[in-house]
Amino acid sequence: AAGYKVADGAATQVVVDVNTFFMDGYMGYKIETSSTVKAVAGGSTVFQKEIVQNNGFAYVNNNDLYLAFDQLMDMIAKQAIDTFSSPDFKAVVQ
């Protein structure tokens, strides 16, 4: 489980919902995820963007699975950082 803490007096909260996580395949695998990044102020969503990522790999041993999952998490983190750095997001939270 994951969680976060809201800073005292925070006007806006960043919320990330994982909508789907799916992995399928035999010898050739694919991992797909869909997440929603939101800025919430006063109980209302004031900014929202969906992040969809996938990663395919050939399975040889468990290390391949762990590496593919780590790569996928890195891709999601990069896209989330790009979202948080965007002018649209900054305009909402300032």
Stockholm file with secondary structure:
# STOCKHOLM 1.0

chainA/1-94         AAGYKVADGAATQVVVDVNTFFMDGYMGYKIETSSTVKAVAGGSTVFQKEIVQNNGFAYVNNNDLYLAFDQLMDMIAKQAIDTFSSPDFKAVVQ
#=GR chainA/1-94 SS CCCCCCCTTCSEEEEEEEEEEEEEESSEEEEEEEEEEEEEETTEEEEEEEEEEEEEEECSSHHHHHHHHHHHHHHHHHHHHHHHHSHHHHHHHC
#=GC SS_cons        CCCCCCCTTCSEEEEEEEEEEEEEESSEEEEEEEEEEEEEETTEEEEEEEEEEEEEEECSSHHHHHHHHHHHHHHHHHHHHHHHHSHHHHHHHC
//
